[in-house]
Amino acid sequence: MQFQVTIQRDAPGRFSLRSHESVEALNPKELFLYSTLLCSAYTIDSLLEKKRIKLPELELSLSGHLTTPTLQAESLFDSFFISYNARCSSLEDQAGVAQAIRLSHDKYCGLLQMLRKIAPLSHEISLRS
């Protein structure tokens, strides 16, 4: 079984679920994914602010595959996949945005570091202007 959570930036420092459902509707496994996305997104925003790069659009999606065919209390994640999608203001901003995403993914987001200790974590970065 697989769970996926997607967030989008509404304004700098403000993120919401893309599905427009409330956070209260998420189950504990989805909340875990949601929290991880917020950690990475806030880190990216902070790094971009330091670089003075304004990002018009940012969307992050995290999916996790469970070890059981149905959701159970003892279900564990056995793999994760995170997707970063950003629309940059210019081609010149793309390098800075890519660097901020990589730093968040590889170094600064503590929840992503914890995911790596649980199960393999793969990712993709999609940038457009």
Solvent accessible surface area in square Angstrom, and as a share of the most:
residue,aa,sasa,rsa
1,M,84,0.38
2,Q,106,0.47
3,F,22,0.09
4,Q,108,0.48
5,V,7,0.04
6,T,14,0.08
7,I,0,0.00
8,Q,49,0.22
9,R,34,0.13
10,D,81,0.42
11,A,40,0.31
12,P,113,0.71
13,G,36,0.34
14,R,157,0.57
15,F,24,0.10
16,S,35,0.22
17,L,9,0.04
18,R,114,0.42
19,S,75,0.49
20,H,147,0.66
21,E,80,0.36
22,S,59,0.38
23,V,53,0.30
24,E,153,0.69
25,A,69,0.53
26,L,15,0.08
27,N,35,0.18
28,P,107,0.67
29,K,40,0.17
30,E,32,0.14
31,L,69,0.34
32,F,59,0.25
33,L,0,0.00
34,Y,26,0.10
35,S,48,0.31
36,T,0,0.00
37,L,0,0.00
38,L,32,0.16
39,C,35,0.21
40,S,0,0.00
41,A,0,0.00
42,Y,103,0.39
43,T,25,0.14
44,I,0,0.00
45,D,21,0.11
46,S,51,0.33
47,L,25,0.13
48,L,4,0.02
49,E,136,0.61
50,K,155,0.66
51,K,77,0.33
52,R,218,0.80
53,I,29,0.14
54,K,169,0.71
55,L,9,0.05
56,P,63,0.40
57,E,67,0.30
58,L,1,0.01
59,E,37,0.16
60,L,0,0.00
61,S,13,0.08
62,L,0,0.00
63,S,9,0.06
64,G,0,0.00
65,H,71,0.32
66,L,1,0.01
67,T,73,0.42
68,T,26,0.15
69,P,115,0.73
70,T,78,0.45
71,L,73,0.36
72,Q,71,0.31
73,A,103,0.80
74,E,117,0.52
75,S,2,0.01
76,L,121,0.60
77,F,20,0.09
78,D,61,0.31
79,S,43,0.28
80,F,6,0.03
81,F,79,0.33
82,I,0,0.00
83,S,10,0.06
84,Y,0,0.00
85,N,38,0.19
86,A,0,0.00
87,R,91,0.33
88,C,2,0.01
89,S,71,0.46
90,S,36,0.23
91,L,130,0.65
92,E,143,0.64
93,D,31,0.16
94,Q,41,0.18
95,A,75,0.58
96,G,13,0.12
97,V,0,0.00
98,A,13,0.10
99,Q,79,0.35
100,A,0,0.00
101,I,0,0.00
102,R,117,0.43
103,L,51,0.25
104,S,0,0.00
105,H,5,0.02
106,D,86,0.45
107,K,123,0.52
108,Y,109,0.41
109,C,0,0.00
110,G,41,0.39
111,L,48,0.24
112,L,0,0.00
113,Q,55,0.25
114,M,94,0.42
115,L,0,0.00
116,R,86,0.31
117,K,172,0.73
118,I,91,0.46
119,A,9,0.07
120,P,100,0.63
121,L,28,0.14
122,S,60,0.39
123,H,78,0.35
124,E,85,0.38
125,I,53,0.27
126,S,47,0.30
127,L,48,0.24
128,R,105,0.38
129,S,75,0.48
